[in-house]
Amino acid sequence: MKRRPRRNLLIAAAVGTFFVCNAAAQETCKLTTIGTASVAAVLDGRTIVLADGRELRLAGIEVTGDSRAALQPLVAGHPLRLERLGPGQDRYGRLVAFAFAGDAEPFVQQAMLEQGQARVSARDVDKACAEGLLSAEKAARAAGRGLWADPNFAPLSAENLTRLQAMRGEFALVEGKVLSVHESGATIYVNFGRHWTRDFTVIIFRRMGRAFAAAGVEPKKLEGRRIRVRGWIEQRGGPIISAETPEQIEFAD
């Protein structure tokens, strides 16, 4: 009987330690509340006209022509609570934010991803915010929900050069094994083939190397790894994607 209080204290301490460590292990998606707004119209899968006349672009997602039908019921008739991560406007003057519809949690973007009606963008997110979004996208992709039921939206093979060239100027996910990593001047080249004038390449500005390393995506250690990169496909010799943030790269092995 005399040992029970001590046993209880030990259990309480262990539980407390668990929650402290668990909380420390999880990074928080830190957003800044910028107000509330009413919805006047839904223009497309990520653009909303607010009652005060402003246009809102939902941060962190890329959508398709079919996404509007999924967004409409999520926001129609609900006041939106708006929170931002980075700059409040894009170059077109649209408000860029994460939106919560009424009392619903999580934000609208995550609901779109869970339904398979959007893909995580290569912009507007940091590591902490990207983790939750990517988790929702992966679950929808694994279940074949929404756009993931269409094989045209599956991650493209880095070896399928004909398809990559045809996707020039479009947002895509590309997956493959890194053959080599080479630095030249201000650029780091992550090569998926031996011929840079033909094969797929991911480029990273050398000044961003530390940021990538801090996020666990050190460019020099990508060699031999199978990765998935998201972004807009350009043509410079061979097809390329410019990785401006480490959140664009996922390990696929």
C-alpha positions as CSV (number, residue, x, y, z in Angstrom):
1,M,0.0,0.0,0.0
2,K,2.8,2.4,0.8
3,R,4.3,1.9,-2.7
4,R,1.1,2.7,-4.6
5,P,1.5,6.6,-4.4
6,R,5.0,6.3,-5.8
7,R,3.8,4.0,-8.6
8,N,1.1,6.4,-9.5
9,L,3.6,9.3,-9.6
10,L,5.9,7.3,-11.9
11,I,3.0,6.5,-14.2
12,A,1.9,10.2,-14.3
13,A,5.5,11.2,-15.0
14,A,5.8,8.7,-17.8
15,V,2.5,9.8,-19.4
16,G,3.6,13.5,-19.0
17,T,6.9,12.7,-20.6
18,F,5.2,10.9,-23.5
19,F,3.0,13.9,-24.3
20,V,5.9,16.4,-24.0
21,C,8.0,14.3,-26.4
22,N,5.2,13.7,-28.7
23,A,4.4,17.4,-28.9
24,A,8.0,18.2,-29.5
25,A,8.2,15.7,-32.3
26,Q,5.4,17.3,-34.2
27,E,6.0,20.6,-36.0
28,T,3.1,22.9,-36.1
29,C,1.7,24.5,-39.2
30,K,1.8,28.1,-37.9
31,L,-0.8,30.3,-39.7
32,T,-1.8,33.9,-39.0
33,T,-5.5,34.7,-38.9
34,I,-6.4,37.5,-41.2
35,G,-10.2,37.7,-40.8
36,T,-13.5,36.2,-42.0
37,A,-15.4,36.5,-45.2
38,S,-18.5,35.4,-47.0
39,V,-18.5,33.6,-50.3
40,A,-20.1,35.3,-53.3
41,A,-19.1,32.8,-56.0
42,V,-16.7,29.9,-56.8
43,L,-14.8,30.5,-60.0
44,D,-12.8,27.3,-60.2
45,G,-11.3,24.6,-57.9
46,R,-9.2,27.0,-55.9
47,T,-10.5,30.5,-56.7
48,I,-13.4,32.1,-54.7
49,V,-15.0,35.5,-55.1
50,L,-15.7,37.0,-51.7
51,A,-18.7,39.1,-50.8
52,D,-16.5,42.2,-50.5
53,G,-15.3,41.8,-54.1
54,R,-11.8,40.3,-53.4
55,E,-10.7,37.1,-55.1
56,L,-9.3,34.4,-52.9
57,R,-6.8,31.8,-54.2
58,L,-6.6,28.8,-51.9
59,A,-3.0,28.4,-50.9
60,G,-1.0,25.2,-51.3
61,I,-3.0,23.3,-53.9
62,E,-3.1,22.7,-57.6
63,V,-6.5,21.7,-59.1
64,T,-8.1,20.5,-62.4
65,G,-11.0,21.6,-64.4
66,D,-13.2,19.2,-62.4
67,S,-12.3,20.5,-59.0
68,R,-14.8,23.3,-58.9
69,A,-17.6,20.8,-58.4
70,A,-15.9,19.5,-55.3
71,L,-15.1,23.0,-53.8
72,Q,-18.6,24.4,-54.3
73,P,-20.3,22.3,-51.6
74,L,-17.4,22.7,-49.2
75,V,-17.7,26.5,-49.0
76,A,-21.3,27.4,-50.2
77,G,-23.3,29.0,-47.4
78,H,-20.4,29.0,-44.9
79,P,-18.5,31.9,-43.6
80,L,-14.8,31.5,-44.2
81,R,-12.1,32.0,-41.6
82,L,-9.0,32.9,-43.5
83,E,-5.4,32.3,-42.3
84,R,-2.2,32.9,-44.2
85,L,1.3,31.5,-44.1
86,G,3.3,33.8,-46.3
87,P,2.6,36.9,-48.4
88,G,-1.1,37.9,-48.4
89,Q,-1.4,38.4,-52.2
90,D,-0.1,36.8,-55.3
91,R,1.1,38.8,-58.4
92,Y,-2.4,39.0,-59.7
93,G,-3.6,40.8,-56.6
94,R,-5.6,37.8,-55.3
95,L,-5.7,37.1,-51.6
96,V,-3.8,33.9,-50.9
97,A,-4.8,32.0,-47.7
98,F,-5.9,28.8,-46.1
99,A,-9.6,28.7,-45.6
100,F,-11.8,27.1,-42.9
101,A,-15.5,26.7,-43.8
102,G,-17.7,27.5,-40.8
103,D,-16.7,25.4,-37.8
104,A,-15.2,22.6,-40.0
105,E,-11.7,21.4,-39.4
106,P,-9.3,21.0,-41.1
107,F,-9.0,23.6,-43.8
108,V,-10.7,23.5,-47.1
109,Q,-7.5,22.6,-48.9
110,Q,-7.1,19.4,-46.9
111,A,-10.7,18.4,-47.6
112,M,-10.0,18.8,-51.3
113,L,-6.9,16.7,-51.1
114,E,-8.6,14.0,-49.1
115,Q,-11.3,13.7,-51.8
116,G,-8.6,13.4,-54.4
117,Q,-9.7,16.7,-56.0
118,A,-6.4,18.5,-55.7
119,R,-2.7,18.0,-55.6
120,V,-0.2,19.7,-53.2
121,S,1.4,22.7,-54.8
122,A,5.1,23.5,-55.1
123,R,4.4,26.9,-53.5
124,D,2.6,28.6,-50.5
125,V,3.6,25.9,-48.0
126,D,6.5,25.2,-45.6
127,K,7.6,21.9,-44.2
128,A,5.2,21.8,-41.3
129,C,2.2,22.7,-43.3
130,A,3.2,20.5,-46.2
131,E,3.4,17.4,-44.1
132,G,-0.4,17.3,-43.4
133,L,-1.3,18.2,-47.0
134,L,1.0,15.5,-48.4
135,S,-0.4,13.0,-46.0
136,A,-3.9,13.7,-47.3
137,E,-2.8,13.6,-50.9
138,K,-1.0,10.2,-50.4
139,A,-4.0,8.7,-48.8
140,A,-6.2,9.7,-51.7
141,R,-3.7,8.6,-54.2
142,A,-3.3,5.1,-52.5
143,A,-7.1,4.8,-52.5
144,G,-7.5,5.9,-56.1
145,R,-10.0,8.7,-55.1
146,G,-10.9,11.5,-57.4
147,L,-8.3,12.5,-60.0
148,W,-6.1,9.6,-58.8
149,A,-8.5,7.2,-60.5
150,D,-7.3,8.6,-63.8
151,P,-3.9,7.1,-64.8
152,N,-3.0,10.4,-66.5
153,F,-2.5,12.0,-63.1
154,A,-0.3,9.2,-61.7
155,P,3.3,10.3,-61.0
156,L,5.3,10.3,-64.3
157,S,8.3,8.1,-64.7
158,A,11.5,10.2,-65.1
159,E,12.5,7.8,-67.9
160,N,9.3,8.6,-70.0
161,L,10.9,11.5,-71.9
162,T,8.2,11.6,-74.6
163,R,5.5,12.1,-72.0
164,L,7.6,14.6,-70.0
165,Q,8.2,16.7,-73.1
166,A,4.5,16.7,-73.9
167,M,3.8,18.0,-70.4
168,R,5.9,21.1,-70.9
169,G,4.5,24.1,-69.0
170,E,2.2,21.9,-66.9
171,F,2.3,20.9,-63.2
172,A,3.2,17.3,-62.6
173,L,4.7,14.7,-60.2
174,V,7.7,13.0,-61.5
175,E,9.3,9.9,-59.9
176,G,12.6,8.2,-60.6
177,K,16.0,7.1,-59.3
178,V,18.7,9.8,-59.1
179,L,21.8,8.8,-61.1
180,S,24.1,11.7,-60.0
181,V,24.2,15.1,-58.4
182,H,26.5,17.7,-59.9
183,E,27.2,21.3,-59.0
184,S,28.1,24.0,-61.6
185,G,28.3,27.6,-60.7
186,A,25.2,28.7,-58.8
187,T,23.2,25.6,-59.7
188,I,22.9,22.0,-58.3
189,Y,21.8,19.5,-61.0
190,V,20.0,16.4,-59.8
191,N,20.4,14.1,-62.8
192,F,18.1,11.1,-63.6
193,G,20.1,10.1,-66.8
194,R,23.5,10.4,-68.3
195,H,22.7,13.0,-71.0
196,W,21.6,16.4,-69.6
197,T,20.6,17.5,-73.1
198,R,18.0,14.8,-73.2
199,D,17.2,13.3,-69.8
200,F,15.1,14.6,-67.0
201,T,16.8,16.8,-64.4
202,V,15.9,18.6,-61.2
203,I,17.7,21.9,-60.6
204,I,18.2,23.5,-57.2
205,F,19.8,26.9,-56.7
206,R,23.0,26.4,-54.7
207,R,22.1,29.2,-52.3
208,M,19.2,27.0,-51.2
209,G,21.3,24.0,-50.4
210,R,21.3,24.7,-46.6
211,A,17.6,25.0,-46.5
212,F,17.2,21.7,-48.3
213,A,19.7,20.0,-46.0
214,A,17.9,21.5,-42.9
215,A,14.7,19.9,-44.1
216,G,16.3,16.5,-44.5
217,V,16.7,16.8,-48.3
218,E,20.4,17.4,-48.7
219,P,21.1,17.5,-52.4
220,K,24.4,15.7,-52.3
221,K,22.8,12.7,-50.6
222,L,20.1,12.3,-53.2
223,E,22.3,10.2,-55.4
224,G,21.1,6.7,-55.7
225,R,17.8,7.5,-54.0
226,R,14.4,7.2,-55.5
227,I,12.5,10.5,-55.2
228,R,9.3,12.1,-56.3
229,V,9.4,15.8,-57.3
230,R,6.5,18.1,-58.0
231,G,6.5,21.3,-60.0
232,W,6.1,22.8,-63.4
233,I,7.9,21.0,-66.3
234,E,10.2,23.2,-68.4
235,Q,12.4,22.3,-71.4
236,R,16.1,23.3,-71.2
237,G,17.8,20.7,-73.3
238,G,15.9,17.9,-71.6
239,P,12.8,18.3,-69.4
240,I,13.5,19.9,-66.0
241,I,11.7,20.9,-62.8
242,S,13.1,23.7,-60.7
243,A,12.9,22.8,-57.0
244,E,12.7,26.1,-55.2
245,T,11.7,24.6,-51.8
246,P,12.5,21.2,-50.2
247,E,8.8,20.5,-49.9
248,Q,8.8,19.8,-53.6
249,I,10.8,16.6,-53.1
250,E,9.6,13.4,-51.4
251,F,11.5,10.2,-50.9
252,A,9.8,7.3,-52.7
253,D,12.1,4.5,-51.7
